[in-house]
Amino acid sequence: MASPTLPASAPDRGRYRRADVVGRAIALLDEVGLDGLSMRRLAGDLGVQPSALYHHVSSRQELLGAVADEMLARGRRSTEVLGWQDELRLACVELRDTMLRHRDGAAVLAAARAQGVGGTEPVSRMAAVLAFNGADAELARVGAQTLFHFVFGHVADRQAAGVAGESGDADFAVGLAIVLRGLETRLGPKAADKS
C-alpha cells in the first residue's frame, strides 16, 4: 500500500518532532479554526495515525497548551525597553497581535489558560515588570491579570465580530493608556523613579 503524500513542509512519516506537530497544528488552526482542530484531523494532515500524535502530546488539551505557547513565542519582539509602562505596552501589543494573527487566537489562549496547560507567559512577564517596579505581590498579580483581560477582551470582541486589520487600534491604545495610568497611580513615585 502506498503511503499518503505528506505536506511539502513536513519531514518523512514517523520522523516528526513535537515542534513539527505543534507547527502543523497552528497552520491547521488557521485553516479550520479551533472547532475544526482535532487530533484525528491533525494526524490525517500529517499522514500518520492519531495514536502517533500521543508520542508528542498526551491529549488535545496538551496540544492546545503547546499551540498557545508557540503562538506567544512566535509573537515576541526583541527590543530594549526603557520604562516599565513601555515594557507593559509592548507586552500587550505583542499579545494582541499574536492572538489576531491566528484564527480563533483568543479562544485558543483562553482554553489553554483555563485548562492550565499553557498561555501563561505574558501574564507572568507583566507581573514581573510590575513587581520589579515596586508593586507588592497582590498588585503585580491583579495588575497583570487586568492587562491580560483588557487585551483578551479587545481581541475576542474583534474575532467574534469577524473584524480584521487595524480597526479598533485607536480604542485599544486609549484603553491601554487608561489601565497603565491606573497602575501608575497605584505604584506611586517608586515606579516613576525607575522609568
C-alpha positions in Angstrom: 0.0 0.0 0.0 1.4 3.4 -1.0 2.0 5.9 1.8 -0.1 9.1 1.6 1.6 12.2 0.3 2.9 14.4 3.2 2.6 18.1 3.3 5.5 19.7 1.4 7.0 21.2 4.6 6.7 18.0 6.7 9.5 15.6 7.3 9.1 11.9 6.4 6.4 9.9 8.2 7.5 8.8 11.7 10.2 11.4 11.9 8.1 14.2 13.3 9.3 16.1 16.3 7.0 17.8 18.8 7.8 21.2 17.1 6.6 19.8 13.8 3.3 18.6 15.2 2.7 21.9 17.0 3.7 23.9 14.0 1.3 22.0 11.8 -1.4 22.3 14.4 -1.0 26.1 14.2 -1.3 26.1 10.5 -4.3 23.8 10.6 -5.9 26.0 13.3 -5.5 29.0 10.9 -7.2 27.0 8.2 -10.1 25.3 10.0 -10.4 27.2 13.4 -10.5 25.8 16.9 -13.7 23.8 16.5 -12.1 22.0 13.4 -8.8 21.2 15.1 -8.9 17.6 16.3 -6.2 15.0 16.9 -7.7 12.9 14.1 -7.7 15.8 11.6 -4.1 16.8 12.6 -2.9 13.2 12.2 -4.6 12.9 8.8 -3.0 16.1 7.7 0.4 14.8 8.8 -0.2 11.4 7.2 0.0 9.4 10.4 -2.4 7.5 12.6 -3.9 9.5 15.5 -2.1 7.3 18.0 1.3 8.5 16.6 0.5 12.0 17.9 0.3 10.8 21.5 4.1 10.3 21.4 4.3 14.1 21.3 1.3 15.2 23.3 -0.9 13.3 25.7 -4.2 15.0 24.8 -5.9 17.7 22.8 -5.7 19.9 25.8 -1.9 19.5 26.0 -1.8 20.2 22.2 -3.8 23.4 22.7 -1.4 24.4 25.5 1.6 23.8 23.2 -0.1 25.7 20.4 -0.8 28.7 22.7 2.7 28.8 24.0 4.2 28.5 20.5 1.9 31.3 19.2 3.1 33.5 22.0 6.8 32.7 21.5 6.4 33.5 17.8 4.8 36.8 18.7 7.7 38.0 20.9 9.7 41.0 19.7 13.2 41.6 20.7 13.7 45.2 21.8 15.3 47.2 24.6 12.6 48.9 26.6 13.4 51.7 28.9 10.4 52.4 31.1 8.0 50.0 32.8 5.0 51.4 31.0 6.7 50.9 27.6 7.5 47.4 28.6 3.9 46.6 29.6 2.6 48.4 26.5 4.9 46.2 24.3 3.8 43.0 26.1 0.1 44.0 25.5 0.7 44.9 21.8 2.6 41.6 21.2 -0.2 39.6 22.9 -2.9 41.4 20.9 -1.0 41.0 17.6 -0.3 37.3 18.3 -4.0 36.5 19.0 -5.2 38.4 16.0 -2.6 36.7 13.7 -4.3 33.3 14.2 -7.9 32.3 13.6 -9.5 31.8 17.0 -6.3 33.0 18.6 -8.2 34.4 21.7 -10.2 31.2 22.1 -7.0 29.0 21.9 -5.3 31.1 24.6 -8.4 31.1 26.8 -8.8 27.3 26.5 -5.1 26.7 27.3 -5.2 29.0 30.3 -8.5 27.7 31.6 -7.2 24.1 31.4 -3.9 25.1 33.0 -1.8 23.7 30.0 -0.2 26.9 28.6 -0.6 30.5 27.7 0.7 31.9 31.0 3.9 33.6 29.8 2.5 37.1 29.1 0.8 37.4 32.5 3.9 36.2 34.3 6.1 38.6 32.4 3.8 41.6 33.1 3.6 40.6 36.8 7.4 40.5 37.0 7.6 44.0 35.4 5.2 45.4 38.0 6.9 43.7 40.9 10.3 44.9 39.8 8.8 48.4 39.7 7.5 48.4 43.3 4.2 46.5 43.2 3.5 44.2 46.0 2.6 40.6 45.1 -1.1 41.2 45.0 -0.9 44.4 42.9 1.5 42.7 40.5 -0.9 39.7 40.1 -4.0 41.8 39.7 -2.4 44.4 37.5 -1.0 41.7 35.1 -4.4 39.9 35.0 -6.2 43.2 34.3 -3.9 44.0 31.4 -4.4 40.4 30.1 -8.1 40.7 30.4 -8.2 44.0 28.6 -6.2 42.7 25.7 -8.1 39.4 25.6 -11.5 41.2 25.6 -10.4 43.5 22.8 -9.3 40.6 20.6 -12.2 38.3 21.5 -14.7 41.0 20.5 -12.9 41.6 17.2 -12.6 37.9 16.4 -16.2 37.2 17.3 -17.3 40.0 15.0 -15.0 38.9 12.2 -13.2 42.2 12.2 -9.7 42.1 10.8 -7.0 44.7 10.2 -6.4 47.8 12.3 -10.0 48.5 13.1 -10.2 49.4 16.8 -6.5 50.2 17.2 -7.2 53.7 18.5 -9.6 52.4 21.1 -7.1 49.8 22.1 -4.4 52.4 22.6 -6.7 54.7 24.6 -7.9 51.8 26.8 -4.4 50.6 27.4 -3.3 54.1 28.4 -6.1 54.3 30.9 -5.2 50.9 32.5 -1.5 51.9 32.6 -2.3 55.3 34.2 -4.3 53.5 36.9 -1.3 51.2 37.6 1.0 54.3 37.7 -1.3 55.8 40.4 -1.2 52.6 42.4 2.5 52.2 42.1 3.3 55.8 43.1 6.6 57.6 42.9 8.8 54.4 43.2 7.8 53.3 39.7 8.2 56.8 38.2 11.8 56.8 39.5 12.6 53.6 37.6 11.2 54.7 34.3 
